[in-house]
């Protein structure tokens, strides 16, 4: 896997004696710098567990995750984030007592996208350049006109766009998005698709877990398919759509490639 920007190398993870990820051989896949990888699979395939293993929320029982030559499995969550890994979650996270702009500014603190950072409002001592950057990323996700609003006024889709903005202000080297279209209306989905395509053109490395296959297969370079925590298939979107194993296990026997 030498030369890959991010390598998942033979990782396994068990819960209560049951292997959730990796099977007997361990799970391996990789992504090059600036590439866009889609991660798909049926419910329970282990997609979110893999994300948690990459981000350091969980530690593998065996194997390792390597980002640009650094073994992430040896680091804490905050140390991994400080090395340029950004991640959104299936359920959007925001500080309800803060404005949209303030939520983005909290995200600018590599060590502290957490309650203490929000309560202390540490970012207020930062310079005007950071605030300008926060407005820029809000504009990029279509929320510039909501900057002064409370996040409690945002729709579910807008909260997801806010999560992306909170990661973008940190200029992530690699961005992991977990179900970004869940609860997002078609109009916002189109905006999200254009946003991710633009980030890809700009050279941002991305891994996206998504159930909306049409959305993902339109914009990803390559797709990894998981089944029961193991690698079922990988290839280009065209190859995945025509792979008999994927059609049977994930897309359904009646799917037309």
N, C-alpha and C positions, 0 to 999 in steps of 0.2 A: 504493500500500500504506500510505498515511498512516493512522495510527490503529491499526494492527495492533500487537499486543504483540511478536510475533516474525514477521519477514518474511524468507523465503528468496527473494532477488531475482535471477533470471536467472543462477544459478550454474552453472558448468561445472567439471569436473575430469577430467583425462586422466592415464592411466598408460601409459608407453611408447608414446605417440603415439595410443593408443586412448582415446576419450572414454567414461568410465565413468558420468558424470553430466551431464545437461543437454542432450545432443544439439546441434542447431544453434542453437536459440533460447535455451537455458538453462532451468534448472528454477526455477519460481516457485510458492510457496504461502505461506500465512500462517496465523496462529492468534491469536485474540483473548485478552485477559487473562482467566484463569479458565476457559478452554475446555479440552476434552479431545480431542486429535487422534490418530487411529490412522493409522499409516503401514504399508502392506502392499504386497506384491508377490512375485512368484516368486523363487526363489533366484537371486542374481546381478542382481537388479533395481537395486541401488545403495542399499538402505536404510541399511546400516551406514556406508557412505561418506558419505551425507547427514548422519547423526549426527556423524561425525567432522569434517565441514565446519562444522556448527553449533557444535561444542564447541571448535574450533580445533586439533584434532589434525592436520587437513589444512587447507591453504589453497586456496581456489578459484582456478582459472586465470583466471576472469572472474566478474563478478557479486559480490554481497555478501550477508552475513547481518546483519540489524539486530535488536537486542533493545531495545525501549523507547527508540528513538531513537539508540542507540549501535551503530556499525558494529563487529561482533565480528570480522570478517575482519582488522582491523588489530591485534588484541590477541593476547596469548599465552594459552595454556590456563589458567594460574593467574589471569590478569587477567579472563578470561571467567568462571571459577568465582567469583571475588570479586564479580562483578556479579549473582550469584544463580542461576547455571545449575548444576544438579546432574544427574549422569548415571550410570546403571548400565551394565554391560557384559554381553555374551552369556555370557562365562565369569566367574563371580563371583570377586572379588578380596578377599582377606583376609590378615591377618598371622597365620600359624599359631602363632607363639610367644606371642601375646597372647590374653587372654580375649575373650569376646563383648563385654563392656562396654568394654574397652580399645579394641577395634576401632572401636566407635562414637565414643569420645572422640577417637581419631585423626582421624576424619572431621570433627570439629568445627573442626579447624584449616584455615581456608580456603586457606592457602598450602601446606599440607604433608600431604596424604593420600599420603605417600610413605615410603620406607624410613627416611630420616633422622629424620622425625618420630616414627616408631615406636621406633627405637633409642634416641633421646634421651628418650622419654617426656615430651615437653614439656608435655603436658596435665596432668601431676601438679601443676603449680603453679597450675592453674586452681581456681576456687572450687567450693564444694559445689553451687552452683546449676546448674553445668554437668553435674555427675554426676547430679543429680536429673532434669535434662532428658533425659540419656541413658537413664535408667530409663524415663522417660515414653515415649520413642520406641520403646524395646524392647517396652514393654507394648502399644503401638499395633500393632506387627507380630507380636505373639504370642510374643516371646522373652524376656520379663522373667524367667521362671524359669530361663533358661539364661545369665543375665548373667555368672556366675562360671565358666562352662564354657570350656574351650579350643575355639576354632573348629574344631579337628580333629574334634570330636565332633558337629558339625552335619551334617545331611543336605544334599544339593544344594539342595533347596527352601528349607531354613532359611538356607543361605548367601545365597540370593537375597533373602530377607526381611531379612537382616542388611545387605545392600547398600542396600536401601531405607532402613533405619534410619540408616545412616551418612550418607545424603543428607538425611534429614528433620531431623537435629539442626542442620543449617545453615540451616533455614528457607528452602529454595530458592524463588525467584520463578518458576522454570520447571524442571520435572523431566522428563528424558528417560530412558525405560526401554527397554532393548534386550533383547527376548525374555524378559520376566520370568517366563513360565510354563514355560520349557524345563527339563525335569527335575523339575518340581514335581508332586507327587501331587494327585489330585482334591480332597482335603480342604484342602490348602494353597492350591490354586487358588481355591477358594471364599473362603478368608480373604483372599487377595490381591485378588480382585474386590471384596470388601467394603471393603478398605483403600483401594483406588484410588477407589472410588465416594465414600468418606468424604472423601478428600483433595480430590476434585472439588467436593463440596458446600462444603468449607471455602474454596474459591477458588484452590486450587493449579492453575497452568497446567501441562498435561502433554502430552507427545508420546510415544506408545508404539509401538514396532515389535513385531509379534507375528505368529507363524504360526498360532496358535490363533484362528481367525476367530470361532468361537462366543463365546469369552471376550471378544474385543475388541469385536465388534459389539453386544454386550449393554450395554456401558458407555461407549463413545465417543460424543461429540457429532457428530463429523465424521470422515471417512476420506479419506485421500489414497492413491491407488494408483499405484505406479511400475511401469514395464516398461522394461527396458534403459536405466535411468537417466533416463527421461523420464516426464512426467506422463501417465498413461493416463486417470485419472478422479478426480474428487473430489465428495463430497457427503455426505449423511446416511447412516447405516448402511442404512436402507431403500433409498435410491437406489442404493447400491453393490451390495447384494444382487441388485437387479433390472437392473443395467446389463449389457447384452449383451456389451460389450467386456471387462468384468471376468469375466463368466461364462466367456467363451471363453479368455481369456488366463491367468486365475488360478484360478478356482473349478472349471473343467472344464465341458465341454459338457453333461454330464448333470446339472449342479447344478440343484436345484429351488429357485427363489427363494421 
